C-alpha cells in the first residue's frame, strides 16, 4: 500500500508512474486527497475538542473549590456537550479512515524507474541467458508422455482423490520431487537463509499484509467456516512473521527460506499450455524472503537473482532471466525478474521463478518497521521474495531435456538426494 504522505506530496508523480502499469490512477488519487484533507480537518477538530474538554475539566475542580457551584455546573454542561461532539468526531474519523483505506488499497505499487511500460509479456526484456539447449536424439516426448511411460506421476489417480490439477507422485517421481526440495533448501542454507516451516493456512490479515487480499481472493482456496485461506505461496506466511513488528537496524537483512505445498485455483485456465505439470492447483515450492533496509534492498534483489540463477545453472537447465514490463507486473511489485527454463519437447520457455522487490508496499500494509541505531524514529522496511524454486515446471524441464534412450538422466547435483542417476 502506498503511503498517504507519498501521494499527498507527489500527486502527479504517482499518477504518471502508475501509467507504466497501464493503471489510470487519477480519479482514485484525487478521491484519496479529498478524503485525506477531510480526515486531517476532522482530526484537528477532534484534538481541539478533547483539549478543550481537558481544560474545562481542570477548571471545574477549581470552581468547586472556590464555591462557585453555578459556574461549575455550567462548565459541566458544556463538557457534556463537548463530549457529544467528540464522540461524533471520533465516529467521523473512523468512517474517514475506512474510506481512505478502501481507496488506498486500490492503488498498485509504483514500478521501479527501470521498468518500461509495455503492453504484454511480449515487451519484457531479456536480461541474460545461460545453459545450452541440446538437441534431443530421437523423438522428443513431452513430459506428460514421459510421466506415463515411466509411471512416476499419476494424474488420473489425483482426479479420483481430489480433482484435476492435484497429481499423485509415485516411486522415483516422488523421490525426484523430494530431492529437489532438499537440494533447494540446502542451497538456501548455504547462502545464509534461515529455514522456517510455516502454516499452509493463513488468516485474512496475513492475506492482506502481502497483497493477496483483496486483489487475488478469486485465485485462493477459501475455508469459509473459519475464514482461512490455503496459501498460494510461502511468501504469505513467511513475510507476515514480521507483521506489526519493529525491528532494529542490526537485524537487517533478515533472510528466510521455506518449503510448502502451494494452492491456486487457477480459474479459467485451459489449453495445451497448462497440460501436465505446466499448471497445477497444488504444487511444491521453495521460497526465499528477505526483509531489507530500504537503502540496500536492490542489492538484496540482485543477490536473490544470482542465487536463483545458480540453482538452474547447477541443474544444467537452459534458462533466461527476464525483467518484466509494467503491463506484466504484479499489483504489489516494484521490480520483478522472471526465470524461464527451456522445455525440450514443448519447444518453449517455462516460467519457474519470479524474484521481486516490493519496496515498502507490503511493509506499509503489515506495519513492519525498523529503528536506526540511536534513533526514536521508525522507517518502513523493504520486503523481497522469490521462488527458489517452483517444482512442477522444473520437473517437466528435467524430464524433457534429459530424456535419452536409456531413460531420464538425473542432474548430477541431485543424485546424492535421489539415490539413483536415471529413471527407467
C-alpha positions in Angstrom: 0.0 0.0 0.0 1.4 3.4 -1.0 1.8 5.8 1.9 -0.5 8.8 2.2 2.5 11.1 2.5 3.9 9.9 -0.8 0.5 10.6 -2.5 -0.1 13.9 -0.8 3.4 15.3 -1.7 3.8 13.7 -5.1 0.3 13.5 -6.7 1.4 13.9 -10.3 4.4 11.6 -10.0 2.3 8.8 -8.6 -0.3 9.1 -11.4 2.4 9.1 -14.1 4.4 6.2 -12.6 1.2 4.0 -12.4 0.6 4.6 -16.1 3.6 2.4 -16.6 1.5 -0.4 -15.2 -1.3 0.6 -17.5 -3.2 1.8 -14.4 -5.2 5.1 -14.6 -4.9 6.4 -11.0 -6.1 10.0 -11.5 -9.6 9.6 -10.1 -8.6 7.4 -7.2 -5.7 9.6 -6.2 -8.0 12.7 -6.2 -10.5 10.9 -4.0 -7.7 9.9 -1.7 -6.6 13.5 -1.4 -10.1 14.8 -0.7 -10.6 12.1 2.0 -7.2 12.9 3.4 -7.9 16.6 3.7 -11.3 15.8 5.4 -9.7 13.4 7.7 -7.0 15.9 8.8 -9.6 18.5 9.4 -11.7 16.1 11.5 -8.5 15.1 13.4 -7.7 18.8 14.0 -11.3 19.4 15.3 -11.1 16.3 17.5 -7.8 17.3 19.0 -9.1 20.8 19.7 -12.3 19.4 21.3 -10.5 16.9 23.5 -8.1 19.6 24.6 -11.0 21.9 25.5 -12.6 19.1 27.5 -9.4 18.6 29.5 -9.1 22.3 30.1 -12.7 22.7 31.3 -12.4 19.6 33.5 -9.5 21.1 35.3 -11.4 24.4 35.6 -14.4 22.7 37.2 -12.3 21.4 40.1 -11.1 24.9 40.8 -14.6 26.4 40.6 -15.9 23.8 43.1 -13.1 24.6 45.5 -13.9 28.3 45.2 -17.5 27.6 46.0 -18.7 28.7 42.5 -21.2 26.0 42.2 -23.4 27.5 39.5 -20.4 28.2 37.3 -19.1 24.7 37.9 -22.5 23.3 36.8 -22.4 25.4 33.7 -18.9 24.1 32.9 -20.1 20.5 33.4 -22.9 21.1 31.0 -20.5 22.5 28.4 -18.2 19.5 29.0 -21.1 17.1 28.3 -21.9 18.9 25.1 -18.3 18.8 24.0 -18.1 15.1 24.8 -21.0 14.5 22.5 -19.2 16.5 19.8 -16.0 14.4 20.5 -18.0 11.2 20.1 -19.4 12.3 16.7 -15.9 13.4 15.6 -14.5 10.0 16.6 -17.2 8.3 14.6 -16.4 10.6 11.7 -12.7 9.8 11.9 -13.4 6.1 11.9 -15.6 6.4 8.8 -13.0 8.6 7.0 -10.2 6.2 8.0 -12.1 3.2 6.5 -13.0 5.1 3.3 -9.4 6.3 2.9 -8.0 2.8 3.4 -10.5 1.4 0.9 -9.3 3.8 -1.7 -5.6 3.4 -0.9 -5.7 -0.4 -1.3 -7.0 0.1 -4.9 -3.6 1.5 -6.0 -0.9 -0.8 -7.2 2.7 -0.4 -6.2 4.8 2.1 -8.1 7.1 0.4 -10.7 10.9 1.0 -10.3 12.4 3.6 -12.7 14.0 0.8 -14.8 10.6 -0.7 -15.7 9.3 0.0 -19.2 5.5 0.3 -19.8 4.9 -2.4 -22.5 1.5 -3.8 -23.4 2.1 -7.5 -22.7 4.6 -10.2 -21.8 6.0 -9.7 -25.3 7.5 -6.5 -24.1 9.5 -8.0 -21.3 13.3 -7.5 -21.5 15.6 -10.5 -21.6 18.5 -9.6 -19.2 20.7 -12.7 -19.8 20.7 -16.3 -20.8 22.6 -19.4 -19.7 22.9 -23.0 -20.3 22.9 -24.9 -23.6 19.8 -26.0 -25.5 20.7 -29.6 -26.5 19.2 -31.4 -29.4 17.2 -34.5 -28.1 18.1 -37.6 -30.0 15.1 -39.4 -31.5 11.5 -38.4 -30.8 11.3 -35.8 -28.1 8.4 -36.7 -25.9 6.5 -34.1 -23.8 6.7 -34.6 -20.0 3.2 -35.9 -19.8 4.0 -38.8 -22.1 7.3 -39.4 -20.2 5.4 -39.5 -16.9 3.0 -42.1 -18.3 5.9 -44.1 -19.8 7.8 -44.4 -16.6 4.8 -44.4 -14.2 6.2 -41.6 -11.9 3.2 -39.3 -11.6 -0.5 -40.2 -11.7 -2.9 -37.5 -12.9 -5.9 -39.8 -13.1 -5.4 -41.0 -9.5 -5.3 -37.4 -8.4 -8.6 -36.7 -10.2 -10.1 -39.7 -8.3 -8.8 -38.5 -4.9 -9.5 -34.8 -5.4 -9.8 -33.4 -8.9 -7.9 -32.2 -11.9 -4.6 -30.4 -11.0 -3.9 -32.5 -7.9 -1.4 -35.2 -9.1 0.0 -38.1 -7.2 3.8 -38.5 -7.3 4.9 -42.2 -7.2 8.2 -44.1 -6.9 11.1 -42.3 -8.5 8.8 -39.4 -9.3 8.2 -38.8 -5.6 11.9 -39.2 -4.8 12.8 -36.7 -7.5 10.3 -34.2 -6.1 11.7 -34.7 -2.6 15.3 -34.5 -3.9 14.6 -31.1 -5.5 13.1 -29.7 -2.3 16.0 -30.8 -0.2 18.5 -29.5 -2.8 16.9 -26.1 -2.9 16.7 -25.9 0.9 20.3 -26.9 1.4 21.5 -24.4 -1.2 19.4 -21.7 0.5 21.0 -22.5 3.9 24.5 -22.2 2.3 23.5 -18.8 1.0 22.6 -17.6 4.5 18.8 -18.2 4.6 17.3 -19.5 7.8 14.7 -22.2 7.2 11.2 -21.8 8.7 8.3 -24.2 8.4 5.2 -22.0 8.4 1.5 -23.0 8.4 0.0 -23.5 4.9 -3.3 -21.9 6.0 -3.4 -18.2 6.8 -5.9 -15.7 8.1 -7.3 -12.7 6.3 -4.8 -10.3 7.9 -1.9 -12.3 6.5 -3.5 -12.3 3.0 -4.0 -8.5 3.2 -0.5 -7.9 4.5 1.3 -9.3 1.4 -1.4 -8.0 -1.0 -3.1 -11.3 -2.0 -6.3 -9.8 -0.5 -8.4 -8.2 -1.7 -6.7 -8.4 -5.1 -6.5 -12.2 -5.6 -9.2 -13.8 -3.5 -10.6 -15.5 -6.6 -7.4 -17.4 -7.1 -7.2 -18.6 -3.5 -8.9 -21.6 -1.8 -11.1 -20.2 0.9 -12.1 -22.1 4.1 -15.3 -20.3 4.6 -16.3 -21.7 8.1 -13.0 -20.4 9.7 -12.3 -17.6 7.2 -8.9 -19.0 6.5 -7.1 -19.3 3.1 -4.8 -22.0 1.7 -1.6 -20.3 0.8 -0.7 -19.6 -2.9 2.9 -19.3 -1.9 5.1 -19.4 1.3 5.6 -15.7 0.8 2.4 -15.0 2.6 3.0 -16.7 6.0 6.8 -16.1 6.0 6.6 -12.3 5.2 3.8 -12.0 7.7 6.0 -13.3 10.5 7.2 -9.6 10.7 3.7 -8.1 10.6 3.3 -5.4 13.4 6.9 -5.8 14.3 9.5 -3.0 14.9 13.0 -4.4 14.1 16.4 -3.0 14.9 18.6 -1.9 12.1 21.2 -4.5 13.2 18.6 -7.3 12.4 18.6 -6.4 8.7 18.6 -8.0 6.3 16.5 -10.9 7.6 16.8 -13.9 5.2 14.3 -16.8 5.4 13.6 -19.9 3.3 10.6 -22.2 3.4 9.3 -25.2 1.6 5.5 -25.5 1.4 2.9 -27.0 -0.8 1.0 -24.2 -2.5 -2.6 -24.0 -3.7 -4.0 -21.9 -6.5 -7.5 -22.2 -8.1 -6.2 -21.0 -11.5 -9.8 -20.4 -12.5 -10.4 -20.2 -16.2 -7.1 -21.9 -17.2 -7.2 -24.4 -20.1 -5.4 -25.5 -23.2 -2.1 -27.1 -24.1 0.0 -24.5 -22.3 -1.4 -25.8 -19.0 -1.2 -29.5 -19.8 0.6 -31.9 -17.4 2.8 -30.2 -14.9 2.6 -26.8 -16.6 -0.2 -25.6 -14.3 -1.5 -27.3 -11.2 -3.9 -26.4 -8.3 -1.5 -27.9 -5.8 2.3 -27.8 -6.2 5.5 -27.7 -4.2 7.7 -24.7 -4.0 10.7 -23.4 -2.0 10.5 -19.7 -1.3 13.2 -17.2 -0.2 12.2 -14.0 1.6 14.2 -11.0 2.7 13.3 -8.2 5.0 15.8 -5.5 4.0 16.9 -2.0 4.8 15.4 0.4 2.2 18.8 1.8 1.3 20.1 -1.7 0.3 17.0 -3.6 -0.9 18.2 -3.5 -4.6 21.5 -5.1 -3.6 19.4 -7.8 -1.9 17.3 -8.2 -5.1 20.5 -8.7 -7.1 21.7 -11.3 -4.6 18.5 -13.2 -4.8 18.5 -13.2 -8.6 22.1 -14.5 -8.5 21.0 -17.3 -6.0 18.1 -18.5 -8.2 20.4 -18.4 -11.3 22.9 -20.6 -9.5 20.1 -23.2 -8.9 19.0 -23.5 -12.5 22.7 -23.5 -13.6 23.5 -26.4 -11.3 20.6 -28.3 -12.6 22.1 -27.8 -16.1 18.9 -26.4 -17.5 18.9 -23.8 -20.3 17.5 -20.6 -18.9 16.9 -16.9 -19.4 16.2 -14.1 -17.0 13.6 -11.6 -18.0 12.8 -8.2 -16.5 9.0 -7.7 -16.6 7.5 -4.7 -18.2 4.8 -2.7 -16.4 1.9 -4.4 -18.1 3.1 -7.9 -16.9 4.0 -7.0 -13.3 2.0 -7.9 -10.3 -0.1 -5.5 -8.3 2.4 -5.4 -5.4 5.8 -5.5 -7.2 8.1 -2.6 -7.8 10.5 -4.7 -9.9 10.3 -8.3 -10.9 12.7 -10.7 -12.7 11.2 -13.9 -14.1 13.3 -17.0 -14.6 12.3 -19.3 -17.5 13.7 -22.7 -18.5 13.6 -24.3 -21.9 11.2 -27.1 -22.5 13.0 -29.5 -24.8 9.8 -31.2 -26.1 7.3 -28.4 -25.9 9.9 -26.1 -27.6 9.0 -23.1 -25.4 10.1 -21.3 -22.3 8.5 -22.2 -19.0 8.4 -19.7 -16.1 9.9 -21.3 -12.9 10.6 -18.3 -10.7 9.7 -14.7 -10.0 12.0 -12.6 -7.9 10.6 -9.3 -6.8 11.3 -6.2 -4.7 8.1 -4.8 -3.2 9.9 -1.9 -1.6 7.7 -0.6 1.3 4.4 -1.6 -0.3 3.8 -4.8 1.7 5.6 -3.3 4.8 3.1 -0.4 4.9 0.2 -2.9 4.9 1.8 -5.1 7.5 3.1 -2.2 9.7 6.6 -3.6 9.6 9.2 -1.1 10.6 12.8 -0.8 11.8 14.6 1.7 14.0 18.0 3.1 13.2 20.6 2.8 15.9 20.2 5.6 18.5 17.0 6.9 16.8 13.5 7.1 18.2 12.0 7.4 14.7 11.0 4.3 12.7 11.0 3.6 9.0 9.3 1.0 6.8 11.4 -1.9 5.7 11.5 -3.2 2.2 10.3 -6.8 1.5 11.5 -9.1 -1.2 10.7 -12.7 -2.2 11.5 -15.2 -4.9 10.8 -18.8 -5.9 13.9 -20.9 -5.3 12.3 -22.8 -7.0 8.8 -23.8 -8.0 8.9 -27.5 -8.8 6.4 -28.6 -11.4 7.9 -26.9 -14.4 11.4 -27.7 -13.2 10.5 -31.3 -13.1 8.9 -31.0 -16.6 12.1 -29.4 -17.9 14.3 -32.1 -16.3 12.2 -34.9 -17.8 12.0 -33.4 -21.3 15.6 -32.1 -21.6 17.2 -35.1 -20.0 15.4 -37.9 -21.9 17.5 -40.5 -23.6 17.3 -44.0 -25.0 18.3 -45.3 -21.5 15.8 -43.2 -19.6 15.7 -39.8 -17.8 19.1 -38.8 -16.8 19.1 -37.2 -13.3 21.2 -34.0 -12.9 24.4 -34.7 -11.1 23.7 -32.4 -8.2 20.5 -34.4 -7.4 22.0 -37.9 -7.4 23.1 -37.8 -3.8 19.5 -36.8 -2.9 17.7 -39.3 -5.2 20.0 -42.3 -4.7 19.7 -43.1 -8.4 21.0 -41.4 -11.6 18.4 -42.5 -14.1 14.6 -43.0 -14.3 13.9 -46.0 -16.4 
